[in-house]
Amino acid sequence: MEFIKSVLKNKKLIFQLGKNDFRNRFASTSLGAIWGYIQPFIFMFTYVIVFQYILKTGKTGDVPYLVWFLPGMSMWMCINDSIISASSSIRNYSYLVKKVVFPVDIIPVISIVATTFISMFLFAIAIIVCMIFKYIPNFLMIIYIIFCAYAFIISITRFTSALSTLVPDFSQLLNVIMQLCFWFTPIVWNLSMLEGHQTLLKIFKCMPFTYLVTGFRDAFIGGNILTEQNGMFTIIFWVITIFMFIWGNYIFKKNKKDFADVL
């Protein structure tokens, strides 16, 4: 496929521009890129303090709240930051779009690479904290879920980046949608709270965000999202991801010739 070939052909350029993007976000500050790591770190542990010690809503069975919460939250921040950043990337890189020879297809991937530096840091924090509590993660499952996450992110941002370029208001709407998805995804609350509502529980489990957050968390606490209900949710996740990629790729290719005109 044209998109995959373009990414592979320009992988060195993507990584270099992604690294520069990450540095430039904090170029005007004294601490520079360190702020990129401090902000999400403080944000995650603020949620821990609020939900475990102030609101006291953390119900995670025998698993310590930190072990239950940090993996799910780190995965969500990876997904959210990557989607938001990649969706507005074409407008942010408008000067590249106007260069006829530049492969526009790779621009959202550049932003995804830029956010990956922080995401890997957050994943490392989750792994270290869980190991301190003597919860040894399944690293094969971690690798699989991270692969799933980036496959989904790339799939959905093929559509959102194109639409955000053509319709600027969509970026604002996307922020609202992602905020709603945060609260409808079991990040600060447990799926067991829906056990009395089986239909609603199944709907939530079929959501790609739930699959990724729950799957990453399970890698630390002994679960296995791959085999849950004979792999039904895994099949549903990949069907949605592949559909989103095909559809998003069609929308992107159909409209990319108009990007330079609307910027």
C-alpha positions as a printed Julia matrix, in Angstrom:
263×3 Matrix{Float64}:
   0.0     0.0    0.0
   1.2     3.5   -0.83
   1.09    4.78   2.76
   3.1     1.89   4.21
   5.67    2.13   1.41
   6.0     5.87   2.02
   6.56    5.36   5.76
   9.2     2.67   5.21
  10.95    4.7    2.52
  11.12    7.81   4.73
  11.61    6.17   8.14
  14.88    8.04   8.85
  13.3    11.37   7.92
  10.24   10.6   10.08
  12.39    9.82  13.13
  14.57   12.91  12.68
  11.62   15.28  12.22
   9.77   13.6   15.11
  12.78   14.11  17.39
  13.06   17.75  16.3
   9.31   18.23  16.84
   9.6    16.98  20.42
  12.56   19.27  21.16
  10.95   22.32  19.54
   7.84   22.08  21.7
   9.9    23.17  24.71
  12.68   25.07  22.94
  11.82   28.42  24.6
  11.98   27.05  28.18
  14.99   26.74  30.48
  14.46   23.05  31.21
  13.66   22.27  27.6
  12.37   18.77  26.84
  12.42   17.86  30.54
   9.04   19.6   30.82
   7.68   17.01  28.41
   8.35   14.35  31.02
   7.54   16.33  34.18
   4.03   17.39  33.15
   2.52   13.94  32.43
   4.36   12.45  35.43
   2.77   14.96  37.81
  -0.58   14.59  36.04
  -0.64   10.8   36.56
   0.27   10.91  40.22
  -2.24   13.71  40.88
  -4.98   11.32  39.71
  -3.63    8.67  42.08
  -3.79   11.04  45.05
  -7.27   12.32  44.18
  -8.95    8.98  43.42
  -7.21    6.78  46.0
  -6.73    9.06  48.98
  -9.26   11.9   48.63
 -12.28   10.44  46.83
 -11.36    6.89  47.93
 -13.01    5.39  44.84
 -10.18    3.02  43.94
 -11.64   -0.5   44.09
  -9.17   -2.9   42.55
  -9.55   -6.07  44.61
  -6.23   -7.39  45.93
  -4.15   -5.36  43.48
  -2.56   -2.14  44.82
  -4.18    0.9   43.26
  -0.9     2.17  41.79
  -0.32   -1.17  40.03
  -3.86   -1.12  38.67
  -3.98    2.56  37.71
  -0.57    3.5   36.26
  -0.48    1.05  33.32
  -3.99    2.02  32.2
  -3.32    5.73  32.57
   0.02    5.58  30.77
  -1.61    3.77  27.84
  -4.45    6.3   27.7
  -2.04    9.27  27.71
  -0.11    7.63  24.86
  -3.31    7.19  22.82
  -4.8    10.59  23.62
  -1.64   12.66  23.05
  -0.81   10.82  19.82
  -4.3    11.22  18.35
  -4.63   14.91  19.29
  -1.11   15.75  18.07
  -1.3    13.78  14.81
  -4.76   15.12  13.98
  -3.52   18.72  13.9
  -0.12   17.86  12.41
  -0.85   18.78   8.8
  -1.86   22.3    9.8
   1.19   22.56  12.06
   3.41   21.43   9.19
   1.67   23.54   6.55
   5.04   24.76   5.22
   5.89   21.16   4.28
   2.5    20.5    2.68
   3.1    23.34   0.26
   6.31   21.71  -0.93
   5.26   19.57  -3.87
   8.01   16.98  -3.38
   7.32   16.32   0.32
   5.34   13.1    1.1
   2.31   14.5    2.95
   1.24   11.01   4.05
   4.01   10.78   6.63
   3.25   14.05   8.45
   0.82   12.55  11.02
   3.38    9.8   11.7
   6.0    12.46  12.51
   3.77   13.81  15.29
   3.13   10.29  16.57
   6.9     9.72  16.79
   7.27   13.0   18.71
   4.76   11.91  21.36
   6.33    8.45  21.57
   9.29    9.79  23.57
   6.94   10.73  26.42
   4.84    7.59  26.04
   7.87    5.31  26.43
   8.85    7.26  29.55
   5.38    6.75  31.05
   5.42    3.04  30.18
   8.8     2.76  31.91
   7.44    4.47  35.04
   4.5     2.04  35.12
   6.84   -0.95  34.75
   9.24    0.28  37.47
   6.47    1.06  39.97
   4.74   -2.29  39.39
   8.03   -4.17  39.82
   8.62   -2.31  43.09
   5.3    -3.78  44.24
   6.58   -7.19  43.03
   4.26   -7.37  40.02
   6.42   -8.63  37.17
   4.83   -7.69  33.82
   4.39   -9.99  30.85
   6.72   -8.23  28.41
   5.45  -10.14  25.39
   1.93   -8.92  26.17
   3.24   -5.37  26.66
   4.89   -5.45  23.23
   1.7    -6.8   21.65
  -0.54   -4.15  23.23
   1.84   -1.32  22.29
   1.82   -2.63  18.72
  -2.0    -2.69  18.82
  -2.07    0.86  20.19
   0.07    2.32  17.41
  -1.79    0.37  14.75
  -5.04    1.88  16.05
  -3.56    5.38  16.42
  -2.25    5.38  12.85
  -5.56    4.01  11.56
  -7.76    6.59  13.23
  -5.45    9.56  12.55
  -5.52    8.85   8.83
  -9.1    10.08   9.04
  -8.86   12.7   11.81
  -5.79   14.44  10.36
  -7.48   14.82   6.98
 -10.73   16.11   8.47
  -8.96   18.51  10.87
  -7.12   20.0    7.9
 -10.24   20.52   5.82
 -12.51   21.52   8.73
 -10.55   23.4   11.45
 -13.46   23.18  13.92
 -13.1    19.41  13.96
  -9.94   19.73  16.08
 -11.98   21.33  18.84
 -14.67   18.68  18.53
 -12.02   15.95  18.69
 -10.75   17.34  22.0
 -14.26   17.07  23.42
 -14.7    13.54  22.06
 -11.4    12.39  23.59
 -12.39   13.87  26.96
 -15.65   11.91  26.83
 -13.76    8.75  25.83
 -11.5     9.21  28.84
 -14.42    8.98  31.24
 -16.14    6.19  29.31
 -12.94    4.1   29.31
 -12.13    2.12  32.51
  -9.06    4.14  33.46
 -10.06    5.57  36.85
 -13.01    3.2   37.34
 -13.27   -0.58  37.19
 -15.27   -2.61  34.65
 -16.54   -4.73  37.55
 -18.8    -1.78  38.44
 -20.91   -2.69  35.38
 -21.42   -6.34  36.27
 -25.1    -5.68  36.95
 -25.54   -4.29  33.43
 -24.3    -7.05  31.12
 -25.35   -5.39  27.85
 -23.61   -2.15  28.78
 -20.57   -4.1   29.96
 -20.22   -5.88  26.6
 -20.55   -2.59  24.7
 -17.78   -1.01  26.79
 -15.54   -4.06  26.35
 -15.93   -3.82  22.56
 -14.52   -0.27  22.52
 -10.94   -0.14  21.16
  -9.87    2.19  23.99
 -11.08   -0.34  26.56
  -9.24   -3.15  24.78
  -5.94   -1.23  24.82
  -6.17    0.11  28.38
  -7.42   -3.18  29.85
  -4.96   -5.23  27.81
  -1.98   -3.16  28.95
  -3.16   -3.32  32.57
  -3.67   -7.1   32.34
  -0.03   -7.51  31.32
   0.89   -6.35  34.83
  -1.73   -8.12  36.93
  -1.91  -11.51  35.25
  -4.87  -11.12  32.88
  -4.92  -12.02  29.19
  -7.04   -9.89  26.89
  -6.06  -12.09  23.93
  -8.01  -15.1   25.16
 -10.9   -13.37  26.91
 -14.17  -14.91  25.7
 -12.25  -17.02  23.17
 -10.57  -13.96  21.7
 -13.83  -12.26  20.71
 -12.71   -8.81  21.85
  -9.36   -9.21  20.07
 -11.19   -9.99  16.82
 -13.53   -7.02  17.3
 -10.57   -4.7   17.99
  -8.71   -5.7   14.83
 -11.85   -5.54  12.68
 -12.46   -1.96  13.87
  -8.79   -1.01  13.42
  -8.52   -2.43   9.91
 -11.82   -0.83   8.89
 -10.69    2.54  10.27
  -7.4     2.28   8.38
  -9.05    1.43   5.05
 -11.68    4.13   5.45
  -9.26    6.74   6.83
  -6.73    6.0    4.09
  -9.42    6.47   1.45
 -10.48    9.83   2.94
  -6.87   10.99   3.24
  -5.89   10.05  -0.32
  -9.08   11.53  -1.76
  -8.56   14.92  -0.1
  -4.8    15.4    0.24
  -4.63   17.24  -3.1
  -6.77   19.97  -1.46
  -4.64   20.37   1.68
  -2.34   23.03   0.22
  -5.35   25.09  -0.94
  -7.03   25.24   2.49
  -3.85   26.02   4.45
